[in-house]
Amino acid sequence: MPKALFAIWWDDKLGPFVGRYYPEDQPISGEEALAVFMGHGVNHEAKFGYTKISQGLVVSYMEAPNCIGVLLNDDDDPAVVERNLLRLIKYIDLTSSDWDKEVKAAFETLLELIDETSGAELLTRPAVQKMIDDMYGGRLPAIKPRHIFRSVAQYPEAGTYLGQDDEEVERTLRDLENERVLVAKTFGRTIKCRQCGGRDVEVTLLCPVCDSPNLHNVYQVFCPKCSEMFQTVIVDELSEVRCQRCLEAVEVHELEAIDVDPLCNDCGRASDEPKIVLTCSDCGKHLKGVDLLGGTGLAYSPDLKEE
């Protein structure tokens, strides 16, 4: 179990300083507080930080200007602490006027959460029991992620057992993997920003000729009324278009798109190969090819090695 939990605050004149810690016999110095803050990047862009100080490893969560740090024992699993620190944050009042009570309560709650997500406790939950029974009985196939461009993958099959909180479903699957009830296997690719570790991605299309982002899509569609193909621009909230062949009005939902070409509103060029720019939603960094290879999605299956 972790040694201590502490809160660090940022002051524009003084820099980071330790506000409160619990238990009280585990203080950290101002220099260590600065090191923990710097573990989140120069601009505090990373939510999670890992910092080695003289007393041990610190796992910390940043919600600027506040930082919550957990000091680990040597035998603590940092991944388990990180998952439960995420669970803990919703119980912490970051605007509290009584941080002595707040930090003490947070530390005690963290210990409870770690205990509740241990293998023995997890397998007492009826929902977890049913999901595992269905997996081992062959009634539920491998749990595969649906969205790998999100910071948190969606696992719809597991969600029917564990609830619709995508983040908590993923954390529970990782807990079960950690207890060797499930085994995780690679499934597709995820994108991970090397600057801040974020996985939320914004996609921008640029004109390949002039690099303008001012594009609209020209669709080649099939008209259900005259069975001819024609080209049209479809913008948001448009309910119908007029066929260029038969001149009949056609509902947008009745059209079948055959092809699409982005058309640049600045230079007038159309191309079916626009430039694709991926930007990290958390820190704004433009992602490169190496970022696209930074991680893999995970699918979960029963660990049958023990049988």
N, C-alpha and C positions, 0 to 999 in steps of 0.2 A: 504494500500500500504506500502511496506517496507520503513524503515527510511533512510537507507544509504547502499552504496556499497563500499567496500574497497579491496585493493590488499595487500597481505602479501608476502614477499619474504624470502627465507632462505639463510643465510650466514653461512658458515662452522665455522667461528670463533664467530660470534655474535648471531647465532641462528635466529629465526624468528623476523622480524621487519616489522612494517606497512609502506608500501611504499607510497600509496596515498589513500585518501578516499573522498567521495562525498555524500551528502553535507559536506562542511568543518566544520560545527558545530557539527559533530557527530564523533569525533575521538575515537579510542580505544587505550588502553595502551599496553605496551610491554608484560605485564603479560597476558593480554587478548588475544593478538596475539599468544602467546605460547599455551594458552588453546585451541584456534581454531585449531592450527596446530596439537596438540595432539588428537583432535577429529577425526583425520584421521588415528589413530593408530601409534604405535611406529615407524614403518618403512614407514609411509605415504602410506599404502597399500590401504586404502579405498578412493574412489573418492569423496564420499560425507561425510560431517561431520555435526553433530548437536551439538552446544555448547551453554550453558547458561552462559551469562556474566551479569554484573550488569545492563547494558542498555537493555537487552532483549535476545531473542533467535537469534543465528546466524546459518544460513544455508550456508555451504561453499563447494566449488568445488576445488579439488586438481589436479593439473597437475605439479608435482614436477619439479623445486623448487618453482613454483608459486601457490598461493592459492587465490581464489576469494571468498570473504565473503559478505553475504547480511544480514544486521541487520533488524529484523522484528519488526513490531508493534504488540501489544498484540492480535489484532483481525485478523492478517494475518494467512492464512492457509499454514503451512510449506510445505505440499505436492504440492500445487499450485506453490509456490515459487521454489521448487526444480525442477519441470518439466520445468518451464520457465527459470531457471538458466541454465539447459541443453540446451535449445534452444538458450540462449544468448551466450554461449561459442564460437560458430562459428563466432560471430561478434567481439570478443575481440582479439586484436593482442597481444599475450603474450610476444612478443619480441619488443614491442613498445619503442620508445625513448622519447615519450611524454605522460607519464602516467597521467598527469593532465587532458588532453583532453580525454585520453582513458577511464579513470574511470568515468568521467562525462558523456561521450557518452554511456558507458555501463549501467549506472544507468537509464538514460532516455530511452534507448532501452528496459531495463527490465520492466519499468512501461508500455511501449507500448505493450509489449508482454503479460503481465498480463491482460491488458484491452482487447486485441484482443482475448484472450482465455476465457473470461467470457461467461456466458451462452447466454446473449443477442447477443454478437458479433459472437459467434460460430454458432448460428442458422441463421445468415444472409448469411453464406457461401453456395453457391448452392450445392456443393458436400455433405456437411453435411446435408442439407435439404433433398436431394434426398435419402440419406442413411436412415435417420430417417423415412421419409415417407414410404419407402419400408419395413422397419422393422415393423412399426405400421400397415401397410397394409397387413402384412403377406407374402409379396413377398420375404423377406430376413429373413431366420431363425436366431436363436441366433448366434452371432459371436463367434466362438470357436477358441482357440489357436491351431496352428498346431505343433509347436515345443516348448516343455516345458523344454528342457535341455539347451536352450540358455538363455543368459542374458536378451534378449528381445524376447518375444513370437511373432510369426508371426500370423497375422490375415488376411488371403488371401481375404475373402469376403469384409472386410472393406477396404482393400488395393485397390480394384477396384473403390472405391469411393474417397478415401483420398490420394491416391498415394502410391508409392512403398518404401517409407522410413519407415522401420519397426518401428524404435524408435519413429518417429513422429506420426505414426498411433496409437501406444500404448498410447502415451501421450494424443492424442486427445480423445481417448476412455475414458481415466481416467478423462479428463476435462468434458466430457459429463456425466460421472457418478457423478462427483462432483456437477454438476448442476441438478442432479436428472432427466435427460432426459433418461439415461440408468441405468440399475441396473446390478451390477456385481455379478456373482455366481461362486462358486468354480468349477473347471474343471481340474481333474487330479492333479498331484503333480509336484512341481518344487523343485529344489535343491538349497539351499542357504548356502554358507559358513558362519559359525558362527564367524570366525576370522575377515574377511574383508567385508562380505556381498555380495561377488561376486557370479554370477550364471553361469559363463562359466566353463565347466567341461571337463577335459581330462579323457578318459577311457583307462586303461591299463589292459591287461590280463596277468596273471602270471601262471606258471606251479604249480599245486596244490601239487606236490611232492617236487620240489627243489626251488620254488619261482623264477625261471628264467623267464625274459620277452622275451626270445629268442624263440618265438613260430612261427610255421606256420600252416596253416589250411589244413587238409586232408578232402576232400569232397567225399561223396558217391553220385554218379551221375547216371543218366539214359541215356544210349546211344540211340539216336534216330535212329541209323542205324541197330543195332542188337537187340534192346529192352532188353538189359541186363544191370545190374547195375555193376559199378566198382568204385574203389577209385582212386583219383588223387589229386595232389597238384596244386593249381591254384595261381599263383603269379601275381603281377601287370604287365601290358603290355603283358601278354601272350594271344595270339590270338586263338590258337588251342591246343588240347591235343589228344593223341592217345588212343583209347579204348583198355583196357587190354584184352577184350574178342575177338572182331573181328579184332583188330589191325588197324582199319580205323581211319583216322584223322577226328576229329570233332571240328567244330568251338565252341569256348567257349560260345558264346551267344545262341547256340542251346542246351546246356546242361541244364538239370533240376536237381537242387540240392535236394537230399533227406535228407541228414544229413551232419553234419560237426563236426569234432573232432580236436581241437588244438593238435599239436604234438610238444613236447619240443625238440629243437635241442641240448640241453645240456645233459639231462638225458635219452632221447629217449622214454619217456613215453607219451602216448596219453590219453586224458581225455576229456569227454564232459562236465565237470564241472570245468573250470579253475577258479582261483581266479580273482575277479574283483576288481580293485583298482580305486577309483575315486579321482582325484586331482583337487583342485581349480586352474584354469588357471591364476588367478590374483595374488595369494600370495603363491601358492605351497603347501598349507595345504592338507594332506590326509583326505578326508571326511569320517565321520563315520555314523552309522545308524541314529543318531539323526539329522544329517545334511540333510538326505534324507527326513525327516519329517518336515523340516523347513518352508515350504510354499506350497501354492497351486496355480495352474494356474487359470486364470479368464476367464470366458465367459461372454458376454454382451447381454442383452435382453432389449426390451422396458420396461420402468417403467409404468405399466398400472394402478398404484394405483390411479392416478389422474382422470382416466376416469370413 
